[in-house]
Amino acid sequence: MYDIEARHIIEALRSGVPSRAVGQYFSEARPRIMREISDRLDSVCDGGKSSGMIISGKYGEGKTHLLNTVFNLAHSNNMVVSYLTLSKETPMDKLYLVYQKIIQNTYLPKRQQPGFMQELEKISANSPVASEMLFYALQQLETDKLYYLFRSYLNTEDSDEKFLLQADLEGDFVANAALKKIYRRIFNETVKYKVNFTKTRHCSDYFKFMSHLFTQMGYHGWVILIDETELMGRLGKKARLNAYRNMARFLLPEKCPENTFSIFALSASYTEDVIESKHEYENLEDVYPDEPEPARTVLDLLVKAPQLVPLTKDEINNVLYKIQDFHGKAYEWTPNLSLSSLAESTQSGGYLLRTKIRAAIEFLDQLYQYGKAGNTTVNELGEETFTEDVPLLDD
């Protein structure tokens, strides 16, 4: 019987769509950047030192694959992982939308499906974790909304209220008036916010609260992976600058939530296509002349972001060897060819790693089906640019 996992790996590679399963088995490439990431994860796990980083690379050179590899590494370190792909519906300048999507795509260690509410429901109102979280919400956050919300969540016996309060923690924010009504019903006390909560100004409280909660649940930290960061280039000028300011909350240690490590992956052409061509430093002086930070620091980090270099010949051969092995297990056959022959078959895939892999699989498919293979004809995927006629998300 064929190996189901091997079949899944081959089909994922054939489609060109990266997956966590692929990242699990193809994790040895780019050892230098992986060592740095591993050290950053250790700093979170061992010392609670939060940080973030940006990686860049050409389209198809393995940015998403790298994020999937980090995903698996973080889970092996007992860390919570959230994965987000930026989009028109989830732009980086709207932090409350980013929070909502991140929470929807949060994975606990050893879990295949996202979500953490089952673990949250295990916290009783009188437990040490509950007491710590309520104290934290009162003392460490800009607003005290989450104190009233979490205390209500822990104590309500009304299923509709429970659902509403749970939805708030997941980013579907409950109106202040509705929360005050629930709290008054449960405790017969009036809510008096020290600062009125608004989702556009105070969403960072939720990131801080959740990172502290994950630590109290016994996890070693929270890893946030954000892909296709280059889509910020399609935002309007002010929205882009606000997106950079929001990125600072994940990149700069003094602004990061506790026990977190974040990675932003973006196209290698972002500096030329956006920062230089749209004059981002000048825009910053124009829009925020008195408060250029932290956006200026983030722009510097974007310009200096380490770029994924193409794999070496030995690294590519190692990938091809594994592909050949998985293909044999997936289809119950023994590919009878040398590694050099398989490597030669990938030349039609051009310079992109993704298309080289697809060319190798097509070559193996032909050998398996017909006993011989001709020239592979995998189309090379071009680099993404920012010249498309895409409506701006903000003016």
N, C-alpha and C positions, 0 to 999 in steps of 0.2 A: 504493500500500500504506500502511496506517495506521502511525503512529509507535508502536512497541511501548513505548518509554519513556514517552511521553505517556499511553498507555492505562494503564500501571502507576500513574502519578501520579494520574490521575482515579479509578481504582478504589480507591486508598489513601485519597484524600480522601472518596470516597463512603462508605466503610466507617466513617470517623471514627477510624481507627487510624493514628496518626502513624508515619512511616517515615523512614529516613535519606535515601531518594531525594527525598521531599517536602521535607525540610529543606535539601537541596542547592539547590533551585530557589526556595524561599520563605524567603530568609534576610535580606531587607532590613528587615523590621519590627523595631520596638523597638531603634533604633540606639543609644540611650544605654547600655542594659545590655549590648548586644553589644560596644560599645567598651570597657566595663570588663572584660568577659570576655577580649576580645582582648588588652588590656593585661596581664592576669594571665597569659595564655599566653605572651606575650612575656617576662615576668619569669622564667618557668620556663625558656624556651628560651635566653634570653640570659644570665641570671645565676644560674640554678638556684634561684630563690627560690620555695619551696613555699608554697601557701596553699589556702584553700577558701572557699566561700560557700554561702549558702542563698538560694533564690528561692521565692517563694510566689505562688499565683494561684488564682483560682476554677476549679472543675472545667470543663474544656472551653475554657479561655482560652489554651491554647498552651504549657503547661509542658513537656510531652513533646516538642512540636515544637521548642522552644528547645534542649532537650538534644540532639536530633538535629542541629540546626544547629551546635551546639558540637562535636559528634562530627565532622562534616565539616571544620570549621575546624581542629580539632586534627590531623586526618590530613593536611591541607594543610601543616601546620607540622612534619611528620615526627614526630608524637607517637603513642605507643601509647594506645589508648582502651579502657576497660572500661565496660560498661553493665550496671547491675543494677536490677531492680525488686524492692523489698522485698515479702515475702510471709510467710505463716504458716510456710512451710518455710525461709525465709531471713530471720529476724528480726534487727534491728540489735543486739540485746543479745548475740547469739552471734557473735562476731567470726570464729571459725573457719569458720562456715557462710557468712558474708559473703565471706570470702576464697575459699572453694571456688567459689562462684557467680561472683564477679568474675573469677577466672582462667578459668572456663569460657566467659566472655563477654568475652574480651580480644582485640582486633583490632589487628593490625599495620597500618601505613600501606600503602595500595594492595592490601589483602586484603579480599575479600568475606566470607570465612569466619573464625570465631574460631580462635585457636590460635597458638602460637609455638614448638612443640617442634621443628619442622623447622629453625628457626634455632638453637635450643639445641644440636641434634645436630651443628651445624657447628663447635662449640667443641671443640678438641682439648685433651688433658690438659696439654700443655706450652705452650699459647698464652698470650700476655700477658693475655687476658681471664680465662682460668682462674686464673692466678696472682693477679690482682687480686681476683677474687671470693672465693678461698680466704682471702686476707689480710683482706678485708673481713669475712667470716664469723667469723673469729677475733677481730678487734679491735673491731668496731662493733656486734655483736649481744649481746643479753642472755644467750643460751645459745650453745653452740658446736655444737649439733646439725647445723646446716646446713653447717658445715665438713666434718664427717664424711660427711654425706649427699652433698654435691656432689662431694667428692673421690672417693667410691665410684662415683657416677654417671659421672664422667669416665673412670674406669679399669676398670670392670667390662667383661668380654667375655661375660658370661652374659646372655642376652636376657631371662630371667625376672627377674633382679635389676634390669636396666635398666628394665624395665616398672614394677616395684615402686617404684623410686626416682623415676622420672618421675611416677608417680601421686602420690607424696608432695608433689612440687613443685606439683602441681595441686590440693592440698588433701585428698587421701585419705591422711592421715598414717600412715606406717609405724610400727609399734611400736618402742620403743627397743631391745628385746631383739633384734628381727629386724635392725635397722640395725647393731647391734654385731656380730652374727654375720657379716653381709656384709662389714663393714670388716675384721674379723679374718681372714676367708678371703682377701681381696684383698691385704692388706698385712702379714699375720702380726703385727699389733699390736693391743693391747687399747684399747678406747675408754674414756676416762675423762672424762665430762662435768664441766665446772666448775659447771654448773647443769642439773639434770635437766629436760628439756623436757616441758611439758604443753600441749596445744592450747588449753586455756581461759585460760592465763596468758601464753603466749609467742607467740601467733599474730602479734603485731605484727612479730616478727622476719622473718616471711615477706614482709610488705609491704615492709619495708626492703630485704630481699635482692632482691626482684623489681624494685623501682624502681632499685636500683643496677645490676642486671643489664641492664635495658633501656637504661640510659645507656651501659653498656659495649658493648652491641650496636650503638651508633651512633645511637640514637633521641634526640630532643631532650627527652623527658620522658614522663610517664605521666599521662593524664587519666582520672579516675574519676567516672562519672556515676551518681547514685543517684536513682531515681524512686520516687514514691508513699511518700515518707518519712512521710506522715501515718499510715501503718499502724502506726507505733509506738504510736499512741493506743489500740490494742487489746491491748497488752501489760499485764501486771500492774504494780503500782506499782514494785517493786524492779527489774523487768526494764526498765521505761521509763528509770529513772535510770541503769541500766547502759548502755542504748542511747545516752543522751546522753554518757556518758563515752567510749564508743567513737567517737561522732561527732567528739569533740575530736581524735582521732588523724588526722582528715582535714581539719579546719577550722583548727586553731591552728598557726601556722607553726613554733613550737618543738616540736610533737609530730608534725608531718607527716613522712612519708618524704621523702627528697631528690627534687628534680625532679618534684614531683607537683602537680596542681591538681584539686580535687574540687568537685563541685556536688551539693547535695541539693535536690530539688524536692519541695514539699509543698503541701497545701491551704491556702488563705488563712485558713480557719476554725480552724486548729490551735491558735492561741493561746487563742481563746475556748472551743473544744470540749474541749481537753485541759489546757493549761497553767493556765488560770484555773479551769475547772470541776472539775478533779481536784487543784487546789492543789499544783502541782508544786514551787514554791519551799518550801512548808511540808513536803512529803514529803522533800525533799532534806535539810532540817534534821533531820528525824526519823530518816532512814535513815543518812545520812552526816554527823552533826553535827561531826565532827572533820576531815572531808575533803570539803567541799562542791565544791571545784574538782577537775576542770575542768567538771563538769556545770553549775554555776551560769553560767559563761561561755557555754556552749552554749545554755542556756535564754535568756539575754539575746540571743544571736544569732537564735534562733528568733522571739522576740518582735519584734525589729527587722528581720527579714528583708524585703528589698525585694519589693514585690508587683507582679506584672505588671499593668499598667493596660490597659484595653481599647484596641484599636487606634483611631487617629484615622480620620476619614472618608477622608482621602487614603490612609492605609495600607490601609484596607479596600478602597478602589477599586483600588489597585495589585494586591492579592491577587486580586480579582475579574477584573481584566484578564488576569492570567496564567492563571486558571482557564478563562476563555473561549478563550484562545489554545491551551491544552493540550487542551481538549475538541474544538476544531476539528481539531487534528492527530491526536487519538486516533481520531476517527470519520470523518476525511476529509470535512469540510464547513466552510463558512464561516458562523459565526453572524452573522446579519444583524440586530443589535440594538444599541442604544446602551448604554454603560456604566451610565447612570442607570437604564435599564429593568432591567438585571440587578441593580443595587443595590436597586431597589424590590422585586424578587422575593424578596430575602433577609429582608424584614421579618417574614415568618412564622417565621423561625428564632429569634426572640426575641433575647436579649442575648448568648448564647453564640457565640463565634467559630466553634466546631466546627459548630454547627447552621446558622449563616448560610452556611457553605461548602457544607454538604450541600443546603441549600435552593437555592443557586445552581446546583448540578449537576443537581438534579432539574428545575429550570426549563429548563436547556439540554437535558436529555434529552428533555423534552416537545417542545421546538422541533425538535430533530433528528428525532424519530420521527413527529410529527404536523404539523409546520409551524406550530403554535400552542401556547400554554401557558396553563393555568388557574392557580388558586391552588395553591401548594405546601403540603404538609401534613407537613412534617418535625416529628416530636415533639422537643420540647426536653428535653435531659437535665438532670436536677436536680443540685444539689450533693451531694457525698458527706458524710454525717454519721457520727457515731460512736455511734449509738444502736441499731445492729443487734444482734441476739442472736448474738454471735460468741464462742465459747469463748476465755477468756484463755489466752495462751501461757505465762504464768508467774504465780505468786501472789506 
